[in-house]
Amino acid sequence: MQYPELIPNYINGAMVPASGGATFANVSPHSGQEIGRVARSSAADVEAAIRAAVGAQSSWASRRSEE
C-alpha cells in the first residue's frame, strides 16, 4: 500500500503544513517502520482550526441530514 509522504493539517478546506514546519513519524504498527510524516500542529494551528470550525458551524447546522 502506498502512503502519502506527509500528512498535513486540514484547516478551512485546505491541506496545510504545521505553521512551524514540524512533523513526526507515522509508524506502521505492523512492521514498526516509518511510513511517512505527520504535521505536528502547534497551538496556533489548533486555534486556526477552531476559528474555521466556528465560522463554518452555522452553514453546517442549516443543512439537512440527507446532504
N, C-alpha and C positions, 0 to 999 in steps of 0.2 A: 504494500500500500504506500502511496506517495503522500507525504505530509508537507504542508507549507513550511518554508524555511523560517518564517517569522509570523507569529500570530499577533496582530496589532490589537489595539483597543477599537471598539465600535462605539463611536460617540456622535450623536446628532446625525445619524445616517451616513457616516463616513468611517472608513478604516484609517486610523491614525496611530502613529507610534507613540510610545510614552513620551511625555513632554521632556523628560531628562535624557531620553535615549536609552535608558537602562532596560535590560532584558534578563530573563532567567531561563534555565534549561527546561525543556519539555522532554521528560524522560519516559520511555516506554516501560510500563510495569511488567511487561512480559520479558523483555531482554535486558532491561537496565541501561540500554543505550540512549544517548541523547538523539532525539529525532527532530529537533527544531528548537526554536527560541520563542518565548512569550514576552510581550511587553510588560515591564514591571511598572505598574501605574503608581504615580505619586498622588499626594493629596490634591494637587492641582488637577490631575486627570479625573479623579473621583468627583471633585466639585464641578468640573465641566460636564461630566456625565449626568450628575444630579440636575444641574441647570437645564440641560437638554431634555431630560425626562419630565421635569416640572413644566417646561414650556410646551411639551407635546401632550401632556395629560388631558387637557380639555378637548382637543380634537379626537384623541383616542376614546375618551369617555362618551362622546356623542355617537360613536359607531355602533351599529347593530352587531350582535354576536355572530350573525351569518357572514359578516365581512371577513 
